Structure formats: structure tokens, C-alpha cells
Amino acid sequence: MKRPTRNASSRPKRKTFYQKKICRFCADAIDVIDYKDVKLIKNLLTDRGKIIPSRISGNCSRHQRKLTVAIKRARHMALVPFTIS
């Protein structure tokens, strides 16, 4: 009889553990995200001008929504560019 060959699917899978990201606004007890705070807003934009998602930045959903509104207001007031070409 032939022995079955072992392939990648027969190996036990390793569990990957990710460190839980904490919301920087909850940690510092910041409730108001102001659109005029350009230094804070620029840290949460990519080099192309896109908003960094909460799964990457670690923001909670409440603060991510407030941040999105602040970024859109800053774009409208021309404090932050819409796109960077």
C-alpha cells in the first residue's frame, strides 16, 4: 500500500495573534475632533490624500466617523488637499 503524501493542507495551522489597536482619541479622552487641527488630520491621511481606515489606524467607529467629517470639512475649506498628484 502507498502511504498518503503530506501536503500543506494536512499540517496543523498556526494561530496568528494580533495586538489590539487602541483608539488614540479614547485613550487621550479627546471628544471633539476639530477640522482646523491640520497637524492631527494629516497624520490620518495617506500620502495620496485618502483617509486611513479604522482597521489600520485603530480608531473606534465613533471617532472614525467624527474624523471623517473633520477631514471632509478641512478639504472643503482648502486646509487639506483632496488629492495629491
DSSP file (Angstrom, degrees, kcal/mol; ACC not computed):
  #  RESIDUE AA STRUCTURE BP1 BP2  ACC     N-H-->O    O-->H-N    N-H-->O    O-->H-N    TCO  KAPPA ALPHA  PHI   PSI    X-CA   Y-CA   Z-CA
    1    1 A M              0   0    0      0, 0.0     2,-0.3     0, 0.0     0, 0.0   0.000 360.0 360.0 360.0 145.6    0.0    0.0    0.0
    2    2 A K        -     0   0    0      1,-0.0     3,-0.0     3,-0.0     0, 0.0  -0.660 360.0-127.8 -86.6 140.1    1.0    3.5   -0.7
    3    3 A R        -     0   0    0     -2,-0.3     2,-0.2     1,-0.1    -1,-0.0  -0.665  31.2-108.8 -81.6 140.8    1.4    6.0    2.1
    4    4 A P        -     0   0    0      0, 0.0     2,-0.2     0, 0.0    -1,-0.1  -0.472  34.4-119.4 -69.3 139.1   -0.5    9.2    1.6
    5    5 A T        -     0   0    0     -2,-0.2     2,-0.5     1,-0.1    -3,-0.0  -0.512  22.3-122.4 -78.3 146.2    1.7   12.2    0.9
    6    6 A R        +     0   0    0     -2,-0.2     2,-0.2     3,-0.0    -1,-0.1  -0.754  36.0 175.3 -90.0 131.1    1.7   15.1    3.3
    7    7 A N    >>  -     0   0    0     -2,-0.5     3,-1.2     1,-0.0     4,-0.6  -0.650  48.5 -84.1-123.8-175.4    0.8   18.4    1.8
    8    8 A A  G >4 S+     0   0    0      1,-0.3     3,-0.6    -2,-0.2    -2,-0.0   0.793 122.6  58.8 -63.2 -29.3    0.3   21.9    3.1
    9    9 A S  G 34 S+     0   0    0      1,-0.2    -1,-0.3     4,-0.0     4,-0.1   0.725 100.6  55.5 -75.9 -19.5   -3.4   21.2    4.0
   10   10 A S  G <4 S+     0   0    0     -3,-1.2    -1,-0.2     2,-0.1    -2,-0.2   0.615  87.8  94.9 -88.0 -12.0   -2.6   18.3    6.3
   11   11 A R  S << S-     0   0    0     -4,-0.6     2,-0.2    -3,-0.6    -4,-0.0  -0.485  89.1-101.2 -75.9 147.8   -0.2   20.3    8.5
   12   12 A P        -     0   0    0      0, 0.0     2,-0.2     0, 0.0    -1,-0.1  -0.489  41.2-119.5 -67.8 138.5   -1.7   21.9   11.7
   13   13 A K        -     0   0    0     -2,-0.2     2,-0.3    -4,-0.1    -4,-0.0  -0.560  20.2-126.7 -82.7 142.0   -2.4   25.6   11.1
   14   14 A R        -     0   0    0     -2,-0.2     2,-0.5     1,-0.0    -1,-0.1  -0.654  18.8-128.4 -85.6 141.6   -0.7   28.2   13.2
   15   15 A K        -     0   0    0     -2,-0.3     2,-0.5     2,-0.0    -1,-0.0  -0.773  18.7-148.4 -90.1 130.9   -2.7   30.7   15.0
   16   16 A T        -     0   0    0     -2,-0.5     2,-0.5     2,-0.0     0, 0.0  -0.851   7.2-154.6-100.7 134.6   -1.7   34.3   14.5
   17   17 A F        -     0   0    0     -2,-0.5     2,-0.4     2,-0.0    -2,-0.0  -0.924   6.4-162.5-111.2 128.1   -2.2   36.8   17.3
   18   18 A Y        -     0   0    0     -2,-0.5     2,-0.4     3,-0.0    -2,-0.0  -0.862  23.9-115.8-108.9 142.9   -2.6   40.4   16.5
   19   19 A Q        -     0   0    0     -2,-0.4     2,-0.3     1,-0.1    -2,-0.0  -0.622  34.7-115.4 -77.1 131.2   -2.2   43.1   19.1
   20   20 A K        -     0   0    0     -2,-0.4     2,-0.3     1,-0.1    -1,-0.1  -0.495  28.6-134.5 -68.0 125.7   -5.5   45.0   19.6
   21   21 A K        -     0   0    0     -2,-0.3     2,-0.4    34,-0.1    37,-0.1  -0.622  16.0-141.1 -83.4 140.5   -5.1   48.6   18.5
   22   22 A I        -     0   0    0     -2,-0.3     2,-0.4    35,-0.1    37,-0.0  -0.791  21.0-107.9-103.6 146.2   -6.5   51.3   20.8
   23   23 A C     >  -     0   0    0     -2,-0.4     4,-2.2     1,-0.2     5,-0.2  -0.556  21.5-149.7 -69.8 124.4   -8.3   54.4   19.7
   24   24 A R  H  > S+     0   0    0     -2,-0.4     4,-1.5     1,-0.2     6,-0.2   0.788  96.4  53.2 -68.6 -26.0   -5.9   57.3   20.3
   25   25 A F  H  4>S+     0   0    0      2,-0.2     5,-2.7     1,-0.2     4,-0.3   0.873 110.2  45.8 -77.3 -37.4   -8.9   59.6   20.9
   26   26 A C  H >45S+     0   0    0      3,-0.2     3,-0.7     2,-0.2    -2,-0.2   0.890 112.0  52.8 -69.1 -38.8  -10.4   57.4   23.5
   27   27 A A  H 3<5S+     0   0    0     -4,-2.2    -2,-0.2     1,-0.2    -1,-0.2   0.876 116.3  37.9 -65.4 -37.9   -7.0   57.0   25.2
   28   28 A D  T 3<5S-     0   0    0     -4,-1.5    -1,-0.2    -5,-0.2    -2,-0.2   0.373 110.1-121.5 -93.8   4.4   -6.4   60.7   25.4
   29   29 A A  T < 5 +     0   0    0     -3,-0.7     2,-0.6    -4,-0.3    -3,-0.2   0.870  52.7 162.8  56.6  41.8  -10.1   61.4   26.2
   30   30 A I      < +     0   0    0     -5,-2.7    -1,-0.2     1,-0.2    -2,-0.1  -0.825  12.2 169.5 -91.3 120.2  -10.5   63.7   23.2
   31   31 A D        +     0   0    0     -2,-0.6     2,-0.6     1,-0.2    -1,-0.2   0.790  60.8  58.0 -98.9 -34.6  -14.1   64.2   22.4
   32   32 A V        -     0   0    0      2,-0.0     2,-0.7    34,-0.0    -1,-0.2  -0.872  61.3-164.8-105.7 123.5  -14.0   67.0   19.8
   33   33 A I        -     0   0    0     -2,-0.6     2,-0.3    -3,-0.1    37,-0.0  -0.926  19.0-152.1-104.8 110.9  -12.0   66.5   16.6
   34   34 A D    >   -     0   0    0     -2,-0.7     3,-1.2     1,-0.1     7,-0.2  -0.646  15.7-144.0 -91.0 137.2  -11.6   69.9   15.1
   35   35 A Y  T 3  S+     0   0    0     -2,-0.3    -1,-0.1     1,-0.2     6,-0.1   0.684  99.5  64.1 -70.4 -17.3  -11.2   70.4   11.3
   36   36 A K  T 3  S+     0   0    0      1,-0.1     2,-1.8     2,-0.1    -1,-0.2   0.596  76.5  91.3 -82.6 -10.6   -8.8   73.3   11.9
   37   37 A D    <>  +     0   0    0     -3,-1.2     4,-1.9     1,-0.2     3,-0.3  -0.587  51.5 168.1 -84.6  79.3   -6.3   70.9   13.6
   38   38 A V  H  >  +     0   0    0     -2,-1.8     4,-2.7     1,-0.2     5,-0.2   0.826  68.2  60.5 -67.0 -33.8   -4.4   70.2   10.4
   39   39 A K  H  > S+     0   0    0      1,-0.2     4,-0.9    -3,-0.2    -1,-0.2   0.908 109.3  42.7 -62.0 -41.7   -1.4   68.5   12.1
   40   40 A L  H  > S+     0   0    0     -3,-0.3     4,-0.6     1,-0.2     3,-0.3   0.904 115.0  49.9 -69.0 -42.6   -3.7   65.9   13.6
   41   41 A I  H >< S+     0   0    0     -4,-1.9     3,-1.2     1,-0.2    -2,-0.2   0.881 104.6  56.9 -67.0 -39.4   -5.7   65.4   10.4
   42   42 A K  H >< S+     0   0    0     -4,-2.7     3,-1.2     1,-0.3    -1,-0.2   0.803  99.8  60.2 -65.1 -28.2   -2.6   65.0    8.2
   43   43 A N  H 3< S+     0   0    0     -4,-0.9    -1,-0.3    -3,-0.3    -2,-0.2   0.742 104.3  51.0 -68.8 -21.6   -1.4   62.1   10.3
   44   44 A L  T << S+     0   0    0     -3,-1.2     8,-2.1    -4,-0.6     2,-0.3   0.114  97.9  81.9-105.4  20.7   -4.5   60.2    9.5
   45   45 A L  B <  S-A   51   0A   0     -3,-1.2     6,-0.2     6,-0.2     2,-0.0  -0.920  77.0-121.9-119.1 149.4   -4.3   60.6    5.7
   46   46 A T    >   -     0   0    0      4,-2.8     3,-1.4    -2,-0.3    -2,-0.1  -0.255  37.4 -97.4 -77.7 175.5   -2.2   58.6    3.2
   47   47 A D  T 3  S+     0   0    0      1,-0.3    -1,-0.1     2,-0.1    -2,-0.0   0.694 127.2  54.6 -67.9 -17.2    0.4   60.2    1.0
   48   48 A R  T 3  S-     0   0    0      2,-0.1    36,-1.1    35,-0.1    -1,-0.3   0.477 123.6-103.5 -92.8  -4.1   -2.3   60.2   -1.8
   49   49 A G  S <  S+     0   0    0     -3,-1.4     2,-0.2     1,-0.3    -2,-0.1   0.565  74.9 137.8  95.4  10.2   -4.8   62.1    0.4
   50   50 A K        -     0   0    0      1,-0.1    -4,-2.8     0, 0.0     2,-0.4  -0.575  60.0-105.0 -89.0 153.9   -7.1   59.2    1.3
   51   51 A I  B     -A   45   0A   0     -6,-0.2    -6,-0.2    -2,-0.2    -1,-0.1  -0.621  34.2-121.7 -77.8 130.8   -8.5   58.6    4.8
   52   52 A I        -     0   0    0     -8,-2.1    -1,-0.1    -2,-0.4    -8,-0.0  -0.583  32.8-116.6 -73.0 129.2   -6.7   55.8    6.6
   53   53 A P    >>  -     0   0    0      0, 0.0     4,-2.6     0, 0.0     3,-1.1  -0.212  17.9-115.4 -67.7 159.0   -9.3   53.1    7.6
   54   54 A S  H 3> S+     0   0    0      1,-0.3     4,-2.5     2,-0.2     5,-0.2   0.785 112.0  63.8 -67.5 -27.6  -10.0   52.4   11.2
   55   55 A R  H 34 S+     0   0    0      2,-0.2    -1,-0.3     1,-0.2   -34,-0.1   0.766 113.8  34.8 -68.2 -22.1   -8.7   48.8   11.0
   56   56 A I  H <4 S+     0   0    0     -3,-1.1    -2,-0.2     1,-0.0    -1,-0.2   0.846 123.6  40.9 -94.3 -44.7   -5.3   50.3   10.2
   57   57 A S  H  < S-     0   0    0     -4,-2.6   -33,-0.2     2,-0.1    -3,-0.2   0.794 100.1-130.8 -76.5 -27.4   -5.4   53.4   12.4
   58   58 A G     <  +     0   0    0     -4,-2.5    -3,-0.1    -5,-0.3    -4,-0.1   0.526  51.9 150.7  90.8   5.7   -7.0   51.7   15.3
   59   59 A N        -     0   0    0     -6,-0.2    -1,-0.3    -5,-0.2     2,-0.1  -0.390  48.1-115.5 -71.1 148.9   -9.7   54.3   15.8
   60   60 A C     >  -     0   0    0      1,-0.1     4,-2.3    -2,-0.1     5,-0.2  -0.382  31.8-105.5 -75.9 165.6  -13.1   53.3   17.3
   61   61 A S  H  > S+     0   0    0      1,-0.2     4,-2.0     2,-0.2     5,-0.2   0.861 117.8  54.3 -64.6 -35.8  -16.1   53.7   15.0
   62   62 A R  H  > S+     0   0    0      1,-0.2     4,-1.6     2,-0.2    -1,-0.2   0.937 114.2  39.7 -63.5 -46.9  -17.4   56.7   16.8
   63   63 A H  H  > S+     0   0    0      2,-0.2     4,-2.5     1,-0.2    -1,-0.2   0.806 111.0  58.7 -74.8 -28.5  -14.2   58.7   16.5
   64   64 A Q  H  X S+     0   0    0     -4,-2.3     4,-2.2     2,-0.2    -1,-0.2   0.901 106.8  48.3 -65.5 -39.7  -13.6   57.4   12.9
   65   65 A R  H  X S+     0   0    0     -4,-2.0     4,-1.9     2,-0.2    -2,-0.2   0.910 112.9  47.4 -65.2 -42.0  -16.9   59.0   11.9
   66   66 A K  H  X S+     0   0    0     -4,-1.6     4,-2.1     1,-0.2    -2,-0.2   0.888 112.0  50.9 -65.6 -38.3  -16.1   62.2   13.6
   67   67 A L  H  X S+     0   0    0     -4,-2.5     4,-2.5     2,-0.2    -2,-0.2   0.899 107.4  53.0 -65.4 -41.1  -12.6   62.2   12.0
   68   68 A T  H  X S+     0   0    0     -4,-2.2     4,-2.3     1,-0.2    -1,-0.2   0.910 110.0  47.9 -61.0 -43.7  -14.1   61.6    8.5
   69   69 A V  H  X S+     0   0    0     -4,-1.9     4,-2.2     1,-0.2    -1,-0.2   0.909 112.0  49.9 -63.8 -42.0  -16.4   64.6    8.9
   70   70 A A  H  X S+     0   0    0     -4,-2.1     4,-2.3     2,-0.2    -2,-0.2   0.891 111.1  48.9 -64.6 -39.8  -13.5   66.8   10.1
   71   71 A I  H  X S+     0   0    0     -4,-2.5     4,-2.3     2,-0.2    -1,-0.2   0.912 111.1  49.6 -66.1 -42.2  -11.3   65.7    7.2
   72   72 A K  H  X S+     0   0    0     -4,-2.3     4,-2.0     1,-0.2    -2,-0.2   0.879 111.9  48.5 -65.7 -37.0  -14.1   66.5    4.7
   73   73 A R  H  X S+     0   0    0     -4,-2.2     4,-1.9     2,-0.2    -1,-0.2   0.903 110.7  50.7 -67.5 -40.8  -14.7   69.9    6.2
   74   74 A A  H  <>S+     0   0    0     -4,-2.3     5,-2.9     1,-0.2     6,-1.2   0.863 110.0  50.6 -65.4 -35.8  -10.9   70.6    6.1
   75   75 A R  H ><5S+     0   0    0     -4,-2.3     3,-1.2     3,-0.2    -1,-0.2   0.910 109.5  50.2 -65.5 -42.1  -10.9   69.6    2.5
   76   76 A H  H 3<5S+     0   0    0     -4,-2.0    -2,-0.2     1,-0.3    -1,-0.2   0.854 111.0  48.4 -65.8 -34.1  -13.8   71.9    1.7
   77   77 A M  T 3<5S-     0   0    0     -4,-1.9    -1,-0.3    -5,-0.1    -2,-0.2   0.385 115.6-118.2 -85.5   3.3  -12.0   74.8    3.5
   78   78 A A  T < 5S+     0   0    0     -3,-1.2    -3,-0.2     2,-0.3    -2,-0.1   0.764  82.0 121.1  64.4  29.7   -8.8   74.0    1.5
   79   79 A L  S   <S+     0   0    0     -5,-2.9    -4,-0.2     1,-0.3    -5,-0.1   0.754  81.1  28.8 -85.0 -28.6   -6.8   73.2    4.6
   80   80 A V  S    S-     0   0    0     -6,-1.2    -1,-0.3    -9,-0.1    -2,-0.3  -0.994  93.2-115.3-130.3 135.6   -6.1   69.7    3.3
   81   81 A P        -     0   0    0      0, 0.0     3,-0.1     0, 0.0    -6,-0.1  -0.374  10.8-136.8 -71.8 151.3   -5.9   68.8   -0.4
   82   82 A F  S    S-     0   0    0      1,-0.3     2,-0.3    -7,-0.2    -7,-0.1   0.952  87.3  -0.7 -67.5 -51.6   -8.5   66.4   -1.9
   83   83 A T        -     0   0    0    -33,-0.0     2,-0.5    -3,-0.0    -1,-0.3  -0.948  64.5-137.6-136.3 158.4   -5.8   64.6   -3.8
   84   84 A I              0   0    0    -36,-1.1   -37,-0.0    -2,-0.3     0, 0.0  -0.973 360.0 360.0-117.4 117.7   -2.1   64.8   -4.2
   85   85 A S              0   0    0     -2,-0.5    -1,-0.1     0, 0.0   -37,-0.1   0.455 360.0 360.0 -97.7 360.0   -0.9   64.4   -7.8
